[in-house]
Amino acid sequence: MSMTLTPATLAEPFACALPRASVSVHFSEQDRHSLYSIIDARRDMRHFAAGAQVDEETLARVLQAAHQAPSVGLMQPWRFIRIRDENLRACVAELVSSERDATADALGERGSEFLRLKVEGIRECAELLVAALAPDDGTVFGRRTMPEEMALCSVACAIQNLWLAARAENLGLGWISMFNPAALAQLLKMPPGSKPVAILCMGPVDTFYSAPMLEQEGWRQGWPLHELVFHDNWGNTLTGQRSEEQP
């Protein structure tokens, strides 16, 4: 029997959605291998299996994983808005389409190349979530000098937990950042001081990309790790000064 996520049933299902590990647990080599395999297999997905669904128990598990993310000062500034209304989903898609066109214009000579890329799966994905930053609660601990940055970093940690949990459930997830934040906030009736951070498409996929999609499409190549680890000062790698030009 599947559970329905309602106000009356939220607390208990989410509380037991994930098994509680002892803080002193010693993870095995197989555990470590599984974690690193999930990290390596994570992809920013844009293609989803049409008509597929995510059951409520699985959704509860991945959202609980997101909620177990670290946050500065234990402020937990993340909020997740689940888009269930099809008309609202269509409106979100239109906002993204508008920004996609504006991005193409801003890219100049690469604009037409960009428009050939699939940048979202809003209409096809099983679940559509918006990750948002809650109004500031006044937390000073750990964020006195960088208040907004630390709040955003905390939300990003929750999104990454969600992403990895989804991949562990063999679900694809794609992070969309092409939208006007004020327009999306108005559409979702968000309170003053809050801010949408990401539109998240999640659901079953026919296949996961063998490499990041932007690499597969020839748009951009990722940096190797050794070029991004510096020693004592900026740019000082074991192989000499790092060039900031994209490979």
Short mmCIF file of the C-alpha atoms (twelve columns), coordinates in Angstrom:
data_MODEL
# 
_entry.id   MODEL 
# 
loop_
_atom_site.group_PDB 
_atom_site.id 
_atom_site.type_symbol 
_atom_site.label_atom_id 
_atom_site.label_alt_id 
_atom_site.label_comp_id 
_atom_site.label_asym_id 
_atom_site.label_seq_id 
_atom_site.Cartn_x 
_atom_site.Cartn_y 
_atom_site.Cartn_z 
_atom_site.pdbx_PDB_model_num 
ATOM 1   C CA . MET A 1   0.000  0.000  0.000   1 
ATOM 2   C CA . SER A 2   1.473  3.343  -1.006  1 
ATOM 3   C CA . MET A 3   1.370  6.331  1.318   1 
ATOM 4   C CA . THR A 4   0.075  9.747  0.355   1 
ATOM 5   C CA . LEU A 5   2.104  12.762 1.442   1 
ATOM 6   C CA . THR A 6   -0.476 14.865 3.292   1 
ATOM 7   C CA . PRO A 7   -0.092 17.167 6.307   1 
ATOM 8   C CA . ALA A 8   -1.501 14.403 8.501   1 
ATOM 9   C CA . THR A 9   0.991  11.808 7.285   1 
ATOM 10  C CA . LEU A 10  4.133  13.857 6.701   1 
ATOM 11  C CA . ALA A 11  5.867  13.490 10.048  1 
ATOM 12  C CA . GLU A 12  5.846  9.725  10.530  1 
ATOM 13  C CA . PRO A 13  6.603  8.582  6.947   1 
ATOM 14  C CA . PHE A 14  9.495  10.996 6.602   1 
ATOM 15  C CA . ALA A 15  10.830 10.203 10.059  1 
ATOM 16  C CA . CYS A 16  11.180 6.527  9.172   1 
ATOM 17  C CA . ALA A 17  11.922 6.922  5.466   1 
ATOM 18  C CA . LEU A 18  15.613 6.165  5.925   1 
ATOM 19  C CA . PRO A 19  17.246 3.583  8.193   1 
ATOM 20  C CA . ARG A 20  19.100 5.221  11.044  1 
ATOM 21  C CA . ALA A 21  22.766 4.250  11.111  1 
ATOM 22  C CA . SER A 22  24.756 4.314  14.312  1 
ATOM 23  C CA . VAL A 23  27.055 7.329  14.387  1 
ATOM 24  C CA . SER A 24  29.877 4.957  15.264  1 
ATOM 25  C CA . VAL A 25  29.218 2.556  12.385  1 
ATOM 26  C CA . HIS A 26  32.338 1.425  10.541  1 
ATOM 27  C CA . PHE A 27  31.550 1.270  6.836   1 
ATOM 28  C CA . SER A 28  32.831 -1.644 4.814   1 
ATOM 29  C CA . GLU A 29  34.849 -1.555 1.631   1 
ATOM 30  C CA . GLN A 30  31.685 -2.516 -0.243  1 
ATOM 31  C CA . ASP A 31  29.830 0.413  1.355   1 
ATOM 32  C CA . ARG A 32  32.560 2.807  0.267   1 
ATOM 33  C CA . HIS A 33  32.596 1.369  -3.230  1 
ATOM 34  C CA . SER A 34  28.831 1.808  -3.512  1 
ATOM 35  C CA . LEU A 35  28.998 5.444  -2.409  1 
ATOM 36  C CA . TYR A 36  31.773 6.343  -4.831  1 
ATOM 37  C CA . SER A 37  29.984 4.478  -7.610  1 
ATOM 38  C CA . ILE A 38  26.827 6.515  -7.008  1 
ATOM 39  C CA . ILE A 39  28.814 9.758  -7.047  1 
ATOM 40  C CA . ASP A 40  30.542 8.742  -10.275 1 
ATOM 41  C CA . ALA A 41  27.259 7.700  -11.914 1 
ATOM 42  C CA . ARG A 42  25.346 10.879 -11.020 1 
ATOM 43  C CA . ARG A 43  24.291 12.853 -14.089 1 
ATOM 44  C CA . ASP A 44  22.432 16.088 -14.749 1 
ATOM 45  C CA . MET A 45  19.548 14.488 -16.636 1 
ATOM 46  C CA . ARG A 46  17.403 16.101 -19.310 1 
ATOM 47  C CA . HIS A 47  15.733 13.045 -20.840 1 
ATOM 48  C CA . PHE A 48  13.082 11.151 -18.859 1 
ATOM 49  C CA . ALA A 49  10.856 8.144  -19.480 1 
ATOM 50  C CA . ALA A 50  7.473  9.469  -20.567 1 
ATOM 51  C CA . GLY A 51  4.523  8.430  -18.429 1 
ATOM 52  C CA . ALA A 52  6.679  6.988  -15.627 1 
ATOM 53  C CA . GLN A 53  6.039  7.636  -11.946 1 
ATOM 54  C CA . VAL A 54  7.896  7.807  -8.647  1 
ATOM 55  C CA . ASP A 55  6.095  6.045  -5.810  1 
ATOM 56  C CA . GLU A 56  5.430  8.002  -2.626  1 
ATOM 57  C CA . GLU A 57  7.705  5.864  -0.450  1 
ATOM 58  C CA . THR A 58  10.670 6.500  -2.751  1 
ATOM 59  C CA . LEU A 59  9.897  10.214 -2.870  1 
ATOM 60  C CA . ALA A 60  9.815  10.259 0.927   1 
ATOM 61  C CA . ARG A 61  13.220 8.580  1.114   1 
ATOM 62  C CA . VAL A 62  14.982 10.979 -1.241  1 
ATOM 63  C CA . LEU A 63  13.416 14.040 0.383   1 
ATOM 64  C CA . GLN A 64  14.471 12.746 3.795   1 
ATOM 65  C CA . ALA A 65  18.000 12.355 2.435   1 
ATOM 66  C CA . ALA A 66  17.864 15.977 1.280   1 
ATOM 67  C CA . HIS A 67  16.667 17.043 4.725   1 
ATOM 68  C CA . GLN A 68  19.634 15.290 6.371   1 
ATOM 69  C CA . ALA A 69  22.075 17.611 4.601   1 
ATOM 70  C CA . PRO A 70  24.412 19.787 6.656   1 
ATOM 71  C CA . SER A 71  23.466 23.424 7.124   1 
ATOM 72  C CA . VAL A 72  25.343 26.358 8.582   1 
ATOM 73  C CA . GLY A 73  24.207 26.987 12.150  1 
ATOM 74  C CA . LEU A 74  21.629 24.189 11.719  1 
ATOM 75  C CA . MET A 75  19.397 26.754 10.023  1 
ATOM 76  C CA . GLN A 76  17.989 24.265 7.478   1 
ATOM 77  C CA . PRO A 77  16.937 27.010 5.031   1 
ATOM 78  C CA . TRP A 78  15.749 24.619 2.315   1 
ATOM 79  C CA . ARG A 79  12.136 24.337 1.252   1 
ATOM 80  C CA . PHE A 80  10.852 22.011 -1.478  1 
ATOM 81  C CA . ILE A 81  7.726  22.829 -3.476  1 
ATOM 82  C CA . ARG A 82  6.240  19.827 -5.245  1 
ATOM 83  C CA . ILE A 83  4.529  20.856 -8.480  1 
ATOM 84  C CA . ARG A 84  1.525  18.580 -8.989  1 
ATOM 85  C CA . ASP A 85  -0.852 20.797 -10.976 1 
ATOM 86  C CA . GLU A 86  -0.329 20.252 -14.723 1 
ATOM 87  C CA . ASN A 87  -1.236 23.833 -15.594 1 
ATOM 88  C CA . LEU A 88  1.299  25.104 -13.073 1 
ATOM 89  C CA . ARG A 89  3.903  22.738 -14.546 1 
ATOM 90  C CA . ALA A 90  3.194  24.221 -17.985 1 
ATOM 91  C CA . CYS A 91  3.661  27.739 -16.611 1 
ATOM 92  C CA . VAL A 92  7.026  26.749 -15.098 1 
ATOM 93  C CA . ALA A 93  8.029  25.312 -18.478 1 
ATOM 94  C CA . GLU A 94  7.149  28.601 -20.168 1 
ATOM 95  C CA . LEU A 95  9.326  30.549 -17.730 1 
ATOM 96  C CA . VAL A 96  12.255 28.277 -18.526 1 
ATOM 97  C CA . SER A 97  11.612 28.524 -22.281 1 
ATOM 98  C CA . SER A 98  11.670 32.321 -22.072 1 
ATOM 99  C CA . GLU A 99  15.013 32.298 -20.245 1 
ATOM 100 C CA . ARG A 100 16.372 29.732 -22.691 1 
ATOM 101 C CA . ASP A 101 15.724 32.186 -25.542 1 
ATOM 102 C CA . ALA A 102 17.329 35.037 -23.580 1 
ATOM 103 C CA . THR A 103 20.361 32.844 -22.850 1 
ATOM 104 C CA . ALA A 104 20.714 32.024 -26.552 1 
ATOM 105 C CA . ASP A 105 20.737 35.748 -27.347 1 
ATOM 106 C CA . ALA A 106 23.370 36.384 -24.668 1 
ATOM 107 C CA . LEU A 107 25.606 33.638 -26.083 1 
ATOM 108 C CA . GLY A 108 26.027 35.457 -29.381 1 
ATOM 109 C CA . GLU A 109 27.614 33.255 -32.040 1 
ATOM 110 C CA . ARG A 110 27.081 30.119 -29.932 1 
ATOM 111 C CA . GLY A 111 23.363 30.848 -29.558 1 
ATOM 112 C CA . SER A 112 22.174 28.578 -32.350 1 
ATOM 113 C CA . GLU A 113 24.408 25.772 -31.060 1 
ATOM 114 C CA . PHE A 114 22.945 26.232 -27.591 1 
ATOM 115 C CA . LEU A 115 19.375 26.031 -28.876 1 
ATOM 116 C CA . ARG A 116 20.080 22.551 -30.204 1 
ATOM 117 C CA . LEU A 117 20.760 21.327 -26.666 1 
ATOM 118 C CA . LYS A 118 17.974 19.880 -24.537 1 
ATOM 119 C CA . VAL A 119 18.175 21.916 -21.345 1 
ATOM 120 C CA . GLU A 120 15.170 20.649 -19.380 1 
ATOM 121 C CA . GLY A 121 12.712 17.785 -18.992 1 
ATOM 122 C CA . ILE A 122 9.882  19.602 -17.234 1 
ATOM 123 C CA . ARG A 123 7.047  18.203 -19.303 1 
ATOM 124 C CA . GLU A 124 8.274  14.591 -19.268 1 
ATOM 125 C CA . CYS A 125 9.684  14.046 -15.764 1 
ATOM 126 C CA . ALA A 126 7.653  12.126 -13.187 1 
ATOM 127 C CA . GLU A 127 8.218  14.635 -10.382 1 
ATOM 128 C CA . LEU A 128 8.846  18.369 -10.573 1 
ATOM 129 C CA . LEU A 129 10.253 20.092 -7.488  1 
ATOM 130 C CA . VAL A 130 11.394 23.621 -6.810  1 
ATOM 131 C CA . ALA A 131 14.135 23.960 -4.210  1 
ATOM 132 C CA . ALA A 132 13.844 27.296 -2.476  1 
ATOM 133 C CA . LEU A 133 15.640 29.417 0.088   1 
ATOM 134 C CA . ALA A 134 13.397 30.298 3.036   1 
ATOM 135 C CA . PRO A 135 13.189 33.842 4.414   1 
ATOM 136 C CA . ASP A 136 16.182 34.587 6.622   1 
ATOM 137 C CA . ASP A 137 15.624 33.415 10.202  1 
ATOM 138 C CA . GLY A 138 18.354 35.631 11.646  1 
ATOM 139 C CA . THR A 139 20.909 32.863 12.235  1 
ATOM 140 C CA . VAL A 140 24.317 34.428 12.967  1 
ATOM 141 C CA . PHE A 141 26.264 31.281 13.928  1 
ATOM 142 C CA . GLY A 142 28.727 30.542 11.115  1 
ATOM 143 C CA . ARG A 143 27.393 33.160 8.680   1 
ATOM 144 C CA . ARG A 144 28.045 36.576 10.168  1 
ATOM 145 C CA . THR A 145 30.367 37.593 7.321   1 
ATOM 146 C CA . MET A 146 28.606 35.696 4.505   1 
ATOM 147 C CA . PRO A 147 24.922 35.424 5.453   1 
ATOM 148 C CA . GLU A 148 23.309 34.833 2.044   1 
ATOM 149 C CA . GLU A 149 26.187 32.752 0.700   1 
ATOM 150 C CA . MET A 150 26.031 30.330 3.632   1 
ATOM 151 C CA . ALA A 151 22.260 29.982 3.327   1 
ATOM 152 C CA . LEU A 152 22.576 29.217 -0.387  1 
ATOM 153 C CA . CYS A 153 25.391 26.736 0.276   1 
ATOM 154 C CA . SER A 154 23.149 24.937 2.761   1 
ATOM 155 C CA . VAL A 155 20.348 24.644 0.185   1 
ATOM 156 C CA . ALA A 156 22.882 23.368 -2.362  1 
ATOM 157 C CA . CYS A 157 23.977 20.656 0.104   1 
ATOM 158 C CA . ALA A 158 20.348 19.512 0.390   1 
ATOM 159 C CA . ILE A 159 20.019 19.410 -3.394  1 
ATOM 160 C CA . GLN A 160 23.194 17.338 -3.705  1 
ATOM 161 C CA . ASN A 161 21.917 14.872 -1.102  1 
ATOM 162 C CA . LEU A 162 18.659 14.620 -3.046  1 
ATOM 163 C CA . TRP A 163 20.588 14.104 -6.283  1 
ATOM 164 C CA . LEU A 164 22.703 11.266 -4.923  1 
ATOM 165 C CA . ALA A 165 19.754 9.607  -3.195  1 
ATOM 166 C CA . ALA A 166 17.787 9.768  -6.443  1 
ATOM 167 C CA . ARG A 167 20.669 8.116  -8.305  1 
ATOM 168 C CA . ALA A 168 20.843 5.413  -5.641  1 
ATOM 169 C CA . GLU A 169 17.132 4.795  -6.360  1 
ATOM 170 C CA . ASN A 170 17.991 4.602  -10.107 1 
ATOM 171 C CA . LEU A 171 16.118 7.849  -10.737 1 
ATOM 172 C CA . GLY A 172 17.408 10.653 -12.900 1 
ATOM 173 C CA . LEU A 173 17.507 14.231 -11.671 1 
ATOM 174 C CA . GLY A 174 18.214 17.447 -13.553 1 
ATOM 175 C CA . TRP A 175 18.927 20.862 -12.020 1 
ATOM 176 C CA . ILE A 176 17.467 23.751 -14.025 1 
ATOM 177 C CA . SER A 177 18.717 27.260 -13.288 1 
ATOM 178 C CA . MET A 178 17.304 28.986 -16.375 1 
ATOM 179 C CA . PHE A 179 14.452 31.029 -14.953 1 
ATOM 180 C CA . ASN A 180 13.637 34.471 -13.649 1 
ATOM 181 C CA . PRO A 181 13.633 34.064 -9.843  1 
ATOM 182 C CA . ALA A 182 11.135 36.867 -9.208  1 
ATOM 183 C CA . ALA A 183 8.704  35.508 -11.809 1 
ATOM 184 C CA . LEU A 184 8.925  31.962 -10.437 1 
ATOM 185 C CA . ALA A 185 8.504  33.191 -6.861  1 
ATOM 186 C CA . GLN A 186 5.368  35.068 -7.884  1 
ATOM 187 C CA . LEU A 187 3.993  32.062 -9.739  1 
ATOM 188 C CA . LEU A 188 4.473  29.856 -6.663  1 
ATOM 189 C CA . LYS A 189 3.135  32.498 -4.235  1 
ATOM 190 C CA . MET A 190 6.343  32.511 -2.243  1 
ATOM 191 C CA . PRO A 191 6.644  34.890 0.727   1 
ATOM 192 C CA . PRO A 192 8.872  37.987 0.764   1 
ATOM 193 C CA . GLY A 193 12.477 37.126 1.532   1 
ATOM 194 C CA . SER A 194 12.289 33.674 -0.009  1 
ATOM 195 C CA . LYS A 195 13.967 32.781 -3.276  1 
ATOM 196 C CA . PRO A 196 13.717 29.873 -5.722  1 
ATOM 197 C CA . VAL A 197 17.149 28.315 -6.215  1 
ATOM 198 C CA . ALA A 198 16.556 25.374 -8.534  1 
ATOM 199 C CA . ILE A 199 13.895 23.665 -10.595 1 
ATOM 200 C CA . LEU A 200 14.463 19.930 -10.183 1 
ATOM 201 C CA . CYS A 201 13.208 17.377 -12.697 1 
ATOM 202 C CA . MET A 202 13.207 13.869 -11.265 1 
ATOM 203 C CA . GLY A 203 12.020 10.485 -12.446 1 
ATOM 204 C CA . PRO A 204 12.834 7.226  -14.193 1 
ATOM 205 C CA . VAL A 205 14.963 7.448  -17.332 1 
ATOM 206 C CA . ASP A 206 15.471 5.045  -20.202 1 
ATOM 207 C CA . THR A 207 19.232 5.315  -19.806 1 
ATOM 208 C CA . PHE A 208 21.745 7.454  -17.948 1 
ATOM 209 C CA . TYR A 209 24.307 9.452  -19.916 1 
ATOM 210 C CA . SER A 210 27.665 7.696  -20.061 1 
ATOM 211 C CA . ALA A 211 29.334 11.080 -19.481 1 
ATOM 212 C CA . PRO A 212 28.070 14.569 -18.616 1 
ATOM 213 C CA . MET A 213 25.689 15.624 -21.382 1 
ATOM 214 C CA . LEU A 214 27.560 18.855 -22.135 1 
ATOM 215 C CA . GLU A 215 30.708 16.816 -22.739 1 
ATOM 216 C CA . GLN A 216 28.838 14.350 -24.935 1 
ATOM 217 C CA . GLU A 217 27.412 17.212 -26.982 1 
ATOM 218 C CA . GLY A 218 30.798 18.904 -27.332 1 
ATOM 219 C CA . TRP A 219 29.660 22.041 -25.516 1 
ATOM 220 C CA . ARG A 220 32.314 22.027 -22.818 1 
ATOM 221 C CA . GLN A 221 34.868 19.723 -21.198 1 
ATOM 222 C CA . GLY A 222 35.358 19.323 -17.478 1 
ATOM 223 C CA . TRP A 223 38.660 20.054 -15.739 1 
ATOM 224 C CA . PRO A 224 40.794 17.211 -14.363 1 
ATOM 225 C CA . LEU A 225 41.077 17.296 -10.572 1 
ATOM 226 C CA . HIS A 226 44.832 17.900 -10.481 1 
ATOM 227 C CA . GLU A 227 44.277 21.259 -12.204 1 
ATOM 228 C CA . LEU A 228 41.916 22.389 -9.429  1 
ATOM 229 C CA . VAL A 229 43.896 21.495 -6.305  1 
ATOM 230 C CA . PHE A 230 46.299 24.301 -5.377  1 
ATOM 231 C CA . HIS A 231 49.209 24.290 -2.924  1 
ATOM 232 C CA . ASP A 232 49.747 27.225 -0.565  1 
ATOM 233 C CA . ASN A 233 48.553 29.844 -3.066  1 
ATOM 234 C CA . TRP A 234 46.111 30.267 -5.951  1 
ATOM 235 C CA . GLY A 235 47.063 28.506 -9.162  1 
ATOM 236 C CA . ASN A 236 50.036 26.630 -7.742  1 
ATOM 237 C CA . THR A 237 49.542 23.025 -8.867  1 
ATOM 238 C CA . LEU A 238 52.051 20.212 -8.787  1 
ATOM 239 C CA . THR A 239 52.539 20.727 -12.531 1 
ATOM 240 C CA . GLY A 240 53.026 24.512 -12.341 1 
ATOM 241 C CA . GLN A 241 50.719 27.507 -12.635 1 
ATOM 242 C CA . ARG A 242 47.239 26.590 -13.804 1 
ATOM 243 C CA . SER A 243 45.785 28.269 -16.865 1 
ATOM 244 C CA . GLU A 244 42.235 29.596 -16.403 1 
ATOM 245 C CA . GLU A 245 41.378 28.911 -20.040 1 
ATOM 246 C CA . GLN A 246 38.663 26.297 -20.519 1 
ATOM 247 C CA . PRO A 247 40.094 23.005 -21.853 1 
# 
